[in-house]
Amino acid sequence: MAAPGGGTNPITVINDTPMGVRQWIVVVLMVMLNALDGFDVLSSAFAAPGISAEWGIERAALGVVLSAELVGMGFGSVLLGGAADKYGRKNTMLVCLLFMAAGMWAAGHANAVTPLVIFRFITGIGIGGMLAATNAVTAESTNSKWRKAAIAVYVAGYPLGAIVGGIAASEWLLDAYGWRGVFDFGAIVTAALIPILYILVPETAAYNAGKGNVAGVNKTLTAYGKPPIDALPAIDLSANRPKVTDILSNPQLRPVTLLLAFGYMFHTITFYYILKFAVQIVADYPPGYPPSEAATVLTYANVGGFFGSALFGFVMARLGIRWPTALMLLLGSVAVASFGLGRDSLDAWQWATIITGFFTNAAISGYYAAFARGFPAYARATGTGFVLGIGRLGAAGSPLLAGTLFTLLGNSELLTVSIIMAMGSVISLVLFLMLPERDGDEMVGAADLPSDTPLD
């Protein structure tokens, strides 16, 4: 475990030793935090029918409410995502939980659309930063043997949180406390996790090592039942990381980056239409359903999404990324368009959202695999971050676009609006098929790498 420079690399210690109980506790807590993010993001969709009924707002205004936390997530990723590298993963997560708890509680006590939008934006800032920090903690707290499995479970926490939250909303919260109870519930659970996180989750050894903090490294290693180290290896902090401008200026990477970014963005327009408007659509569709019953469709959408994401990984392992993902984009667009035909029972609506969630989430998994393939190793994190940032524009714009279309065309034009919103995945399909089939590492050879970047 000795490293060049006379010290011991704590990352190697974590990688090569068995997982301890405390490490598994950290992984479970990261899954719970990701599940909390999944619930918090979709809480406004669960609450949408009650908000609309109480305040009598049009769907265009409702679209602003439903987009607010998505816009906040974009800002949070930039403002607080970088803070995890500068101030620590643990400190960043605690700050994010404070943002989320305060935003959720305030949203539950809002008395008008404008303050509700502000409070949802604040919640989104916390969620955006949390997603970046928890992903890093999961990876840096697990050994090489269990890291991929732990990250897979962590990712699955997001739709699982939406499923559990949807059950709680439809079976209990909406009937007992109304739409405000959904936000209050999220705030209470979020606040309860703050002391748990503070006590049980140590700062990662990788972060402390990067800061040259031997005492911090040993505190983490001791918490994980690992032997302490005497000194850290020499760390070269002079190497430059690629910037987005470097990727976009590279003639080989630029088309891949833009095709992935805008392809993903157009698919998220279709994807979030169902996640954000399905509950309101079902609640309004004749003969009409109570908010607690309408909210069940969002739970079923996430059930379909969970299985779509999980099973599609096995499909890609056998058949590759390109054509399976293209098929999921096509079937997803058909499912979203057919959603506009309406259904004559709640069971039929639930099955419609299961099918739609299955295909649209499978396509999301295909895009994530394409991110890893499309960028060379030295630019993979930067390229993926840029693509996800552009994708959030589509996520935030989806409820706004759908709300505007309903206002212009009328709520009765569900089929027309659904067909238009489904076109996002169709455009995404075209852009995805334009991607080169070669790996990023094959397209960009050693001659194209920055002089200070090692090959790996």
Buried (B, 14 or more C-beta within 10 A) or exposed (E): BEBEEEBBBBBBBBBEBEBBEBBBBBBBBBBBBBBBBBBBBBBBBBBBBBBBBEBEBEBBBBBBBBBBBBBBBBBBBBEBBEBBBEEBBBBBBBBBBBBBBBBBBBBBEBEEBEEBBBBBBBBBBBBBBBBBBBBBBBBBBBBEEBBEEBBEBBBBBBBBBBBBBBBBBBBEBBBEBBBBBBBBBBBEBBBEBBEEBEEEBBBBBBBBBBBEBBEBBBBBBEBBEBEBBEEBBEBEEEEEEBEBEBBBEBEBBEBBBBBBBBBBBBBBBBBBBBBBBBBBBBBBBEEEBEBBBBBBBBBBBBBBBBBBBBEBBEBBEEEBBBEBBBBBBBBBBBBBBBBBEBBEEBEEBBBBBBBBBBBBBBBBBBBBBBBBBBBBBBBBEBBBBBBBBBBBBBBBBBBBBBBBBBBEEEBEBBBBBBBBBBBBBBBBBEBBBEBBEEBBBEBBEEEBBEEEBEEE
